[in-house]
Amino acid sequence: MEEFITACPRNCYSTCTFRVRVENNIIREILPYPGNLATPEGPCVKGLAYTERTHSQDRINHPLLKTNGGFRRISTNEAHALISEKLSALKDKFGPHSILWYKGSGMSGLTNDLGAEFWKAFGGATTTYGNLCWPAGLEAVRLTLGSVKHNVPWDLKNAKTIIIWGKNPAETNIQEISFIADARINGCKVVVIDPVQTPTADKADMFFSPVPGTDAAFALAMAGIIIQNGYENKEFINKYVSGFDKFRENLKITPEQAAEITGIPPDKIRELAHLIGTSPALTIIPGYGLQRHTNGGQTIRAILSLAVITGNIGKTGAGFNFANLQSYIFDEVKEPLSYYPDEDKDAPFRRSIPMARLGKGMLEAKDPEIKAIWVERGNPVLQAPDSYSVRNAISKLLFRVVIDQFMTDTAEMADIILPAKDIFEYPDIIGSYWSPYVQYKPAILKSPGEVMCESEIYYHMAASLGLKTSLPEPGISNLDHWLEQRIKGVSELTMDDLRKGPVQAAGIQEIAYEDMVFETASGKIELYSDESVLRWNVSALPEYVPVKNEKNKEHPLRLLTPNAGNRIHSQFGNLQLIKNAFGRPAALLSIADASVRKIQTGQRIKIFNSRGIVLTTAQVSSRIPEGIIVLPNGIWMNEGGGGNFLIEGIETDMGFGAAFHDTFVETELSDEQ
């Protein structure tokens, strides 16, 4: 039995390092790797489920061609020939931009860059811009602090107050909970702010449940109290903060007004403001769902202002832990600046459509119209907002290619499915947006059937089309060589370093901004930002703006679609291990709302609005406040999910994000019980 050190490349905070024991090309054990200080206890249940995912009987191991009766297996050569023929014909008749190249975030790694090499040689393609996950918050942090980073995870043990705002790490970032537990042992107060009483809230000293989308009002009211009581750090502000006077003058929301908006009593708002203002070391940990509103960016700016005015930036036990991009040392441009529509009309990727409005963007595209789609590392039919329009747009296309391991809702719509490699079957280098580590992920298994990773697929497609590229030839050693050349000269790190295990990025700041260098126009922390006006047409100051959509008599329940601990968006939930451990997916609603509608736990219900209907199972819970229904995202249609079918495709106030949580619905018992 051989043992390897590897890492999980999924779109997850933790990016866990773990050990894998392999025998006869089968994973036998997945074990912790203590050398990664951020994830010493090993992966979560999803990481442990790789033992099933990698060797699943449901995995697609050969190319599939859609027929009238479903799909039939074809050879790789036949698949590549058919795809080449279709792409060439579409390019000749409509131009290369008639093809949409959709790349999701299902797998991270440097090898993902290789797709651009193929499409440039092809003559271009239409791409997407924006991001479904976190861009409003990223842009808010960048506008304020100049770059996006935070203290290393293990510094949390030095905090004296931790505010977990709209995040549920007990399920979605379990390694963070151990550091928070260490902080509590050291006397730290833990506060959770979340509309829902999550498992994380159970571990808190204080819990606040605001109306979703009103968090900026909560934060700005507390900022006013902090300043009125003289709790602000005047020395820090004078040295390092720009725009404080304008910020202070603009604080109009009183605790009483905030109480009307948020549902938090005024005395509780004052209590938390006092704790924040007097804490010697405050860390705020905001979640990503918090900024999936039309006011998401301004909300993050407002919450971040609490850490700024109290001087909790650049010191141990303190900070604003939204994302830490310090390990992204090989990225030419880091998010949120990774895309603004290109003005060069001759560029290969001169046209992009918004990811938040994917379906409408596809349908509205002209000169040329979108005629085909190539999907890799994504499941847009299920994960994009306004899924009906996405499905409608894809159904109208002349040709569809999907690369995936499983028959997802998107794969079912493909004309040709190409099997995707598992994480253990090809090498890559990955960073983390939580910890400071750069990691090498070796190839430790031989792929089954005719499985290829995207780089190999692109190599063969280029050869079939007669395109000249610098894509590496197929083979593990060739891909390793490409990785070695890719990182050469960019950093002090070498492949020899990375093969030994995870390595902290060179020049890492364990305490972010400890040098008090801020990459803003003023060189200071900017509470007042001219760029926010010029780039996003929002106020130069953090402010509370009500969300775009409001409840009505027909649709009085706000729909929240948070991440669940047993899946990463639409990944892992199809595994039997997950199904056995967690049971059937369900929508959670309050006791009061269930009582009015005569709904009981276990009954089948339909959730609906003017956009459509989703069928699921009810779970009545005292953890859900009245007026809210929770349906975790990523639930496949064959499980009764698909909450995005009910969600309008609208963008956040900055960053081109998706405002998933500004959605209202109604629910009632389904005839199908």
Disulfide bonds with the S-S distance in Angstrom:
none
